[in-house]
Amino acid sequence: MQVAVVIPAQETNKYHIEGDLAPFGDTTLLEWKISQCIECFETTDIFITTDSFKVHSIAEEVGINVLLREKNISYSGMILNTIKKIDAEHIMWINPTSPFINSIEYKKMIDAYILNCNKYDSLVTTSMKKDFIYYNDSKLNFDKHTLGRSSITPVYLATNGVYINSKKNILENNELIGNKPLFYNLDFLESLEIKDTQTYSILRELISLYFIKELDV
């Protein structure tokens, strides 16, 4: 199965003035993610989509494809324009803002996607929660608090870490997730996502836990 990896990256965003080039460990957030991808994919199969020449230079240094995109384009427009330029049957969209998903998990995701392609049309990383959840002032997944968490119907939160879908489906539906996605559940550390300045600071403090986990694999 031909799979192309896409990493969207920007020079500035809402969680840091340097965007995906923000410091992370002894490198940048983007280079951290690139190194994880290079461990399990050929550089010729990895694409960076960006409007930043700084990001462009970093990608070129390691031999990764660069797709320059228009400035101020909508997110959905950027996705479609990027996908159209890639000659691959399937797309694996990987966000730098989920730094604790490693190469081992990427390989497992592709295996799961291939194994279940007859039942599901895509894959999305999720975090399963067994908590008492209310929606629109009503109980969403439980009847009584006294039942305990073990009796709660779980809910699945998309983590925005990885999406896998066919190029055909993405272009037809204008969406990275298909109509019947496979939920790929991540553990707590893997599910963490940088969403703002606070979570960026917190995840930087958790880098040591990531390496401890790597050693235990």
N, C-alpha and C positions, 0 to 999 in steps of 0.2 A: 504494500500500500504506500503510495507516494504522499508524504506529509511534509508540508512547508511550515516552518515556525515563524511567526510574526511577533515582534516585540515593539510596541508603540513607545516612543520616548520623546520627551520634551525638555527644553532647556530651563523652563520655569513653570511652576504650577502652584496650586493652592497650599501645598504642604511645605514647600521650601522655595526660596528665591532662586535656587539653582536647579529646581525641578528634579528630574531623574539623574542629574549629575551631582546631586547632594551627597555629601560624605556618608559612607557606610562601611564600618570597619576601617581597614586600611586602603580602601578603594572608593569608588562611587557606587551608588545604587544600581545604575545601569550596567557598569562593568561587572559588578557582583552577579547580576542576572545573566549577562552574556557568558560568564565563565561556567555557570551551571548548565546552560544550554549547550555549550561546546563540548561538555563532557559526554553528551549522549546524541548529538546531532552533528552532521557534517556542516561546515561553515557555509557551504554552497546552498544549504537548505534553510538557512536562517536569514531573515529579512528584518531590518530596522526601518520603521516608518516614522519620519520626523520632518520638521521644517527648520531644524537647527543644524548649522554647519559645524558646531562643536560636536554634536552627537554624530554627525556624518563622519568627521575625522576619526573619532574613536572606533566606529564600526569598520572603517577602511583599514585601520591599523591591524585589526585581527582578521581581515579578509571576509567580513560579513557584507552581504548585499544591503544597499541603502535605497530606499524609495522616498524621495523627497516629496512632501505633500504641500498643498497650498496652505498659506497662513489664514487663520480665522475661518476655516472650513468647519462645518458641524461634525460632531463625533460620528454620527451615522454615515455622513458623506465621506469622511476620511476612511472609514472601514470599507465601504464599497469601492472607492477609488483604489485603495491598497490591494484588495482582493483581486480586482480585475487585472492587475499588473502581474500577478503571480501565476506561473504555469505549474499548478499542482492540483491533484484531485481533492486533497483534504488539507485543511488549515488548522494549525494549533496556535491559538492566540494566547500569548503569555505576557502578563503584566509585571513590570519591575516592582510594582508596589506590594507584591507578595514575595518577599525575599527568602522566606524559609521553606519554600518548596524546592526540593533538590532534584538532581538528575535521575535518581532512582525512582522517584515518584512520577516523573515525566514518562519514563519507560513503562511503568505500570499503567499509567493512564492510556497510553496508546494501545497497549495490550487489551485493556478493558474495553476500549472503543471498538477495536477490531472484533473481539470475542462476542460483543453484544450488538453488532451492527444490524442483525436481523430483527432485534426487538426495539432498538432505540436509534434515533436519527442524529444524535449529537451527544456531547459530554460536557458537563459543567462541574467545576469543583464546588463542594458544599461543606457546610459545617452543620452537623446534626445537633439539634437542641432538644432536650427534654426539660422544658421549663413551662411554668404557668403563663400562658400568653393570652392577652386580650387584644381584640381588634374591633374598632368602632364600638367601644364600651361593652363588648360582649365576650364571653369566654370562647376562645378559638379552638383549643385542643384538649380541654378537660371539662369534667362536670363538677367535681368538688376538690377543694384543696386537701381534704383529709385523705384522699386516695394515695398521696405520695408520688414522687417523681417517676418511680418505676412503672406506674400505671398510666402515665401521660402518653398521648399520641405524639410522636416526635414531629418536629417541623425541620425543614431544611433551608438553610440560608445560603444563597449563592455568595461565594467569597470573592469573586472577580479575579481569581488567581489564574485560571486556565479555562479556555473554551476550545473544544474540538468539534469541527463540523465540516461537511463537504463544501467545496467552493460553490457548487451548484445551489445548495440549500441557502447559503448565506446571501448569494446574489438574488435569489428568488424571493426570500422572506425579509431581506434588509435587516437581518438580525444574526448575531453570533450564535445564539441558542436556537435549536430546532424546536419543533412542536412536541417532541417526545424525548426529552433529554435523559441521559443516564446520569444520576447523581453520584459523583465520585467524592466520598467523604474523606476529609482531611482530619488529622489530629489537631489539637489545640494550637500548637506552635505554627504548623503549616498554614492554618486557616487565618492567621493574623494578617491584616492588610493595612498599609499606610493610607489613611484617609485625610489626615490633617496634621498640623504641626505637633499636636500632642501625641498622636499614635506614632509619628515619625520618631520622636524622642524616646518613647517607650521601647519601640522595636530595636533601636540602637543599643539599648541597655540589655537586650535579650540575645545579642549575638553570641555570647559565650555559651548559652544554653543550646544554640543551634550546633555549635561545634562539639559539644558534649554528646549530643544525639548522634552526630555523624560518626563519632568514634564508637558508639554502641551498635551501629548497624553491622 
